[in-house]
Amino acid sequence: MHYYIKTFPLLDQTLLLFKEEEILQVIPEFSSEEKKNLEARENYKYNYSPAVEKLIREFSQYFQGVRKKFTSNFTIKGTDFAQSVYQKLLLVDYGECISYGELAREAGYPGAARAVGQVLTKNKLPILLPCHRVIKAEGSLGGYKWGQELKKQLLQLEKKQESK
């Protein structure tokens, strides 16, 4: 098995982790120790496949504020409920936010705001599946698996680019 990783300058903890052509995870908080452990594996590679290169390019453009939508292919895994939540989440535009309750209604599960929150905590593809755009009904940030500060930074990045 080959792993491909890439970090980005804006959020130097953000890391893409790939196995062959499949995205395994986008990890916003990745310690230097964990990265060192990955790099120590004998099958760790820096030469990326064309599909991985494309996604790296798209992430770089996103962090530069140039890209608002990802066109790279990725597989969304999860239960039927999770799949419907993620599919509706993909429709939330760059720079926009939706509440947990609104996302539950859009996914066809009114009243399932907490269940939506639980699905989002299992999101292994943050930014691609933009769970940072989901906020509480009264407008506060709500939770984020990688911390409210990172959620705030991502929302500010998108708002900043939208106002240009």
matplotlib code that plots the C-alpha trace (Angstrom):
import matplotlib.pyplot as plt

x = [0.0, 1.3, 0.5, 0.7, 0.6, 0.6, 0.4, -0.7, 0.8, -2.3, -3.2, 0.1, -1.6, -3.9, -2.8, -4.3, -3.7, -4.2, -3.9, -3.3, -6.1, -8.4, -8.5, -8.3, -8.6, -8.1, -6.6, -6.7, -4.7, -1.7, 1.2, 4.7, 5.3, 2.4, 3.8, 7.3, 5.8, 4.1, 7.3, 9.2, 7.1, 9.1, 6.2, 5.7, 5.9, 6.2, 5.5, 1.8, -0.5, -2.3, -5.5, -3.7, -1.8, -5.2, -6.6, -3.4, -3.7, -7.3, -6.6, -3.8, -6.2, -8.8, -6.3, -5.3, -8.9, -9.0, -11.1, -14.6, -15.6, -13.7, -13.9, -11.7, -13.5, -13.8, -16.0, -18.4, -18.8, -21.4, -24.9, -27.8, -28.6, -24.9, -24.8, -27.9, -26.5, -23.2, -24.9, -26.9, -23.8, -22.1, -24.8, -23.9, -22.0, -18.6, -18.9, -22.4, -23.5, -26.4, -27.7, -27.7, -31.5, -31.7, -29.3, -31.4, -34.5, -32.7, -31.5, -35.1, -34.8, -36.5, -35.9, -32.6, -30.2, -28.3, -27.9, -26.6, -24.0, -23.0, -22.6, -20.4, -18.1, -17.3, -16.5, -13.1, -13.1, -13.5, -13.2, -14.1, -17.3, -17.5, -18.8, -17.2, -20.1, -22.7, -23.5, -26.1, -29.5, -28.9, -25.8, -23.0, -20.3, -21.3, -18.9, -16.1, -14.1, -10.8, -11.7, -13.7, -10.6, -9.9, -13.7, -13.5, -10.4, -12.0, -15.2, -13.1, -11.1, -14.3, -15.9, -12.8, -12.7, -16.5, -16.1, -13.5]
y = [0.0, 3.5, 6.6, 10.1, 13.1, 16.8, 19.8, 23.4, 26.7, 28.5, 25.8, 24.0, 21.2, 20.4, 17.2, 15.0, 11.3, 9.1, 5.4, 4.8, 6.8, 6.9, 9.7, 8.1, 11.3, 15.0, 15.7, 19.3, 18.5, 16.3, 16.4, 16.5, 13.2, 11.6, 12.9, 11.6, 8.2, 8.2, 9.3, 6.6, 3.9, 2.3, 2.7, 6.4, 8.2, 11.7, 11.0, 11.6, 10.0, 12.4, 12.2, 13.0, 15.9, 17.3, 17.2, 18.8, 21.5, 22.1, 22.3, 24.8, 26.9, 26.6, 27.9, 30.7, 31.7, 30.9, 27.7, 27.6, 24.1, 20.8, 18.8, 15.9, 12.6, 11.1, 8.4, 9.3, 6.5, 6.0, 4.9, 6.0, 8.7, 9.9, 9.8, 11.9, 14.4, 14.6, 15.0, 18.0, 19.3, 19.4, 21.9, 24.5, 27.2, 28.5, 31.3, 30.3, 28.5, 26.2, 25.2, 21.6, 21.6, 23.1, 20.4, 17.7, 19.0, 19.3, 15.7, 14.6, 14.1, 17.0, 17.0, 15.1, 18.1, 16.2, 13.1, 15.4, 16.7, 13.1, 12.3, 15.4, 14.3, 11.2, 13.2, 12.0, 14.5, 17.9, 20.8, 18.5, 17.7, 21.2, 20.5, 23.7, 25.5, 24.0, 26.2, 26.3, 27.7, 30.9, 31.6, 30.5, 28.2, 25.0, 22.1, 21.0, 17.9, 19.8, 22.7, 25.9, 28.0, 26.0, 26.2, 29.9, 30.2, 28.3, 30.4, 33.6, 32.4, 31.9, 35.1, 37.1, 35.7, 36.3, 40.0, 40.6]
z = [0.0, -0.9, 1.1, -0.3, 1.9, 1.4, 3.7, 2.8, 4.0, 5.1, 7.7, 8.1, 10.0, 7.1, 5.5, 2.7, 3.2, 0.2, -0.5, -4.2, -6.0, -3.0, -0.5, 3.0, 5.0, 5.2, 8.6, 9.8, 12.9, 12.3, 14.7, 13.6, 15.4, 13.5, 10.2, 11.1, 11.8, 8.4, 6.6, 8.3, 6.6, 3.8, 1.3, 1.8, -1.6, -2.7, -6.4, -6.8, -9.3, -11.7, -9.7, -6.5, -8.2, -9.4, -5.8, -4.4, -7.0, -6.1, -2.4, -3.0, -5.1, -2.3, 0.3, -2.0, -2.3, -6.0, -6.0, -4.6, -5.8, -6.0, -9.2, -8.1, -7.7, -4.2, -2.6, 0.1, 2.6, 5.2, 6.0, 3.8, 6.3, 6.2, 2.5, 2.2, 4.7, 2.8, -0.6, 0.7, 2.4, -1.0, -2.1, 0.5, -1.5, -0.7, 1.8, 2.9, 6.1, 6.9, 10.3, 11.5, 11.5, 8.0, 6.7, 8.4, 6.7, 3.3, 3.7, 4.3, 8.0, 9.8, 13.5, 13.1, 13.8, 16.5, 14.3, 11.5, 14.0, 14.8, 11.1, 10.6, 13.5, 11.4, 8.2, 7.0, 4.1, 5.7, 3.3, 0.5, 2.4, 3.9, 7.4, 8.6, 6.9, 9.3, 12.3, 15.1, 14.3, 16.4, 14.4, 16.7, 15.3, 16.9, 17.2, 14.9, 15.2, 14.8, 17.0, 16.7, 15.8, 12.7, 11.8, 12.2, 10.1, 7.2, 7.4, 7.5, 4.5, 2.5, 3.7, 2.8, -0.7, -1.2, -0.3, -2.9]

ax = plt.figure().add_subplot(projection="3d")
ax.plot(x, y, z, "-o")
ax.set_aspect("equal")
plt.show()
